[in-house]
Amino acid sequence: MKTLIPRRVRVAALALSAVAALASGALLPTGATAAPAPADETPHLTKAGPTSVAYVEVNNHSMANVGKYTLAGGDNVFDVAVIFAANINYDTGTKKATLHFNENVQRVLDNAATEIRPLQDKGIKVVLSVLGNHQGAGFANFPSQQAAADYAGLLSDAVTRYGLDGIDFDDEYAEYGKNGTGQPNDSSFVHLVTALRGNLPDKIISLYNIGPAAARLSYGGVDLATVFDYAWNPYYGTWQVPRIGLPKSQLSPAAVHIGATSPSTVAALARRTVDEGYGVFLTYNLDGSDRSTDVSAFTRELYGQDAVYEP
């Protein structure tokens, strides 16, 4: 069976062939002499393709792991690193949602100089994911627009205080109704995200496409498709296009669990991402092991290059 070579690989190969031919004088007119290339000059393949996202379970792993992977051409493998995760908690005394950092998330934020800034210095965006915590508070049950705006203020304050690049919403484990909280309503999430965008006009706001909030993306003439930067499939090892009116360039229908999703499935999902013109590729649970084989399974398809791990 004939093997189809990805277009980027073919282009890169042709470019390298041309460099070699020029160096040997094969493409020069008769009598012309090629200028010698510097001895240490090597071709650099510029990354072009979907945005790669890495969620890191900071209860177990370091954010610094995201910066340890480059493509063979030298560019970062990952474009966005997600701190997983802060929590939306509920204060039964004040009857308000609160923003909670467990000891591991707090450690990452307090040690931004070693956990966050090195990634940002490489050009990798660092985003904080916020997750329900079994207390009844969620993104879809604020009792008023003001309550939603107040919570948006907590999120934007955290982004500013710790020098982050945005917020990711993951509406799982809220247990709506617990502690006397309300059930999901149609307005809350729209009010929350709209207020957050007003506070953070130039930051990333992303949607882990799951839960009651993800099913309530428009209200009062406001469509959150005009507000979010990205949305992605939350089910690892599968293909599912998020139901939000974002362009393909901002969607990841593919989701993979690094080290758990088989390399063949990873490669197939990455290939489909390129073939169908989607612009984001989501990965989860990057740990501290050398995962270059797993990572290369998608970088070959997305960028035509292997991944290199540098401890």
N, C-alpha and C positions, 0 to 999 in steps of 0.2 A: 504494500500500500504506500502511495506517495505521501510523504510527510509535508504538511503545509508549514512554512516558516513564517512567523509573525512579521508583519510589515516592518515594524521598528527594527527587528533583527536584520531583515534584508537590507534596509536602508543603511544601518550601521555597518554591515558587512561590505556593502558597495563603497561606502565612504572610506573604510579602512583599506580596501583594495586599491582605491584611487590614491590614497596616501602612499601606499607601498610602491605603486607604479611610478608616481612622481619622484619618489626617492631614488628609484633605480634608473630614471631617465627614460622609461618606456613610453611615456606620453609626451615627451619633448620633441620639438622639430629637430630635424637632422642638423647636427653641429652645435646644438644648444647644450648648455651645461646646467644641471640642477644645482641650486644653492644647497649646501649641506645643512641638514636639520640639526638643532641642538641635540647633544647626546642624550639629555635627560627628558626630552619632550615625548610624551605619549598621548595618543588620542584620548579625548575626554567625551564620554557619551552623556549628553544632557538629559536629565529626567523629563519625560513628557508623558502624561497619562493621568489616570484617576488619582484623586486625593486618597491617601492611605491613612486610616485611623486606627489607633491602638488604645484599647481600654486596658488599664492596669489595676488589678486588685491590690490596693496598697496595704490591705491587712496582711498580705503575704509577700509582696514584691515591691521593688524600688522603681520609681518613675525613671530613674537614670537608665534603666534597661532600654528604653525607647531610643536613646541616642547612640546605642551601641551597634546599630545596623545601618550600613550604607549599601548603595548599589555598587556594582563593579566599577562603574564610571565615576564614583566618588560622591554622588548626591545622597541625601538622607532617604532611607526607605519610607519612613513615616513622616507625615505632614502635620497630623494632629494627635496629641496625647491626651487621654482622658483620665483624670483622677477619679477612681471608683471606690467609694462614693461617700459624699456627705448625705445627710438625711433631713427630711422635713418631719419634725417632731411636733408634739402637741402639748402645750402647757395647760393642765387642767385647772390651774388657779386663775390664770388670765383669760383662759379659753381662746388662746391664739396659737397659730402655727409658729414654730421656731426653727431656726437653722442650726443643726447640730453637726459637730465634727467629732467622730470617735477619736480615740488616742492616736490611731495610725494616720488618719487623715490630718489631724492636727500636727502630727510630727512632720508630714510632708510640707504643710503650709509654713510651719515655723522654721523649717530648714530649706526654704525656697532657694537659698544660695547654692545648695548642692543638688536639690531634687528638681527644681523648676528652671532656674536661670540658665544652666548649661544647655538645656533643651531649647529654650528660647533663643539663646545665642547662636544655635545652629540653624535657626529659622523654623523650629517646630513650635506650633501653637499648643498651649497647655490650657485645657478646659476642665472645669469642675462639674462632675455629674452629681445630681441631687436625686435621692431615692426615698420612697416611703419607708416607714419604720414601725409598722404594726400598732400605731397609736391613734388612728382615725384621721389624721391630717393628711391631705393630699392636695394636688394641684387643681382638682376639680370640685372642691367643696368649700371654697371661701364663702362666708356668709354675706359679704358685700364687696363692691368694687374697691372700697377703701382698704379692706382687709387684704385683698389681692395686691394692691399697690404697696401696702406696708411690707408684704413678704418680698415683693420685687426689690424693695429698698434694702432688705437684708442681703439678698443675693448680689446686688450691684455693689454694696459696701464691701462684701467679701472679695469680689473681683478686684476692686480698687486697692483694698488693703494688702492683698497678697500678690498683686501684680499679675493676675491671671488674664487669659485671653477669651474667656467666655463661660457660659453655663450650658449644661446638657440636662434635659428633663427626662427622667425615667419613672413613669407612674406605675410602680409595682409596690406591693406589700403595704399599701396605705391602710387597708382594712377600714374602709369608709363606714361610718356609723359608730365605730368604737369610741368610748369615752364621751358619748353623747354628741358626737360630731354629725354633720349632715351627710346626706347621700350626694353623689355627683350632680352638679347642675350645669346648665349649658353655658353660663357666662364666665365662670371663674377662671378657666384656663386662658380664655381670650383676654380677659382683663389683666391677668398676671403677665402673660408674655408681651402684651402691648406695652404695659408699664415698664417692664424690663428693657424692652427695646428703646423706649424713651430715655431710660437711664444710661443705656450702653449702646449708643448708636453705631459704634464701630467695632463691636465685639461679636464673637461667634455665639449664636443661640441655636442649639441643635435638639432634635427630637429622637429619642429612643422610642420607636413607634409601637407603644404598647399601653394598655390600661385605659380607663375611662377618659382621661385627659386627651389621649390620642384620637378618641372618637368624637371629640367636641372641639373642632378646630375653626369654627365660624360662629359669630354671634353679632347681632345688631349691625349687620353690614360689614363687619370686619372679618377678613379671611386671613388666618395665620400663615397661609402660603406666601403672603407678601412680607412676612416678618422673619420666619426661620431661614437660617443659612443652609442647614442640612437636615435630612431625616434618613433613618436607616432601619433595616430589618433587624428585629431583636432575636430571631430564632437561628441559632448557629448551625451551620451545615446545610442551610436551606436557601432558597431563592424566593423572595417575596417583595414585591414593589410596594413601598409605603403609600398609603392612600392620602396623599396630600398633593396639592397642585403646584409642586415645585418642578422646575425643569429637570431633565435627566442628569444634568451636570451636577446637581445638588442632592442626588439620591443614591443610596446604596441598597439595592435589592439583595445583594449577597452579604452573608455574615458567616465568619468562621471563628472557631475556637482554636487558637494556636496550640498545637500539641495534642488536640483531641479530635479535630476534624481531619480526616485522612488527606494526605498530600494530593491524591488523585481528585478528591472532591474539591479541595481548595483550588487546584489548577482549573478544574472545569468551571467553577464559579467565577474565577478571575477571567477566564476566556470569555464567558458569557457576558460579563460586565463590559468588556471591550467590544465584543461583537454587537451588542445591543445599544452601545453608545451611552452607558451610564458613567457618571463622573466621580463616584466615591466607592471605596472598598473598605468594609468594616472588619476589624479583627478584635478578638477579646482574649484577655488573660495572658499577656506577654509576661513571661517569668524571667528569672535570672540565668536560665540554662542557655547554651548555644542552640538556638532554634533556627539557624541559617537554612537548614534543609526545608523546614516547614515554611519559612518566610520566602525562600527562593521559589517555592511552588506557586506563589502568586506573583512575585516580582517578574519572573520570566514572562508571564502572560501579560501583565500590565505594562511593563517597561522594557521587555526584551533583555533584561540583565539579571544575573544572579545577585543574591544578597550576601554581604560579607559581615561577619560578626567580629567585633573588636572589644574584648573584655575591658 
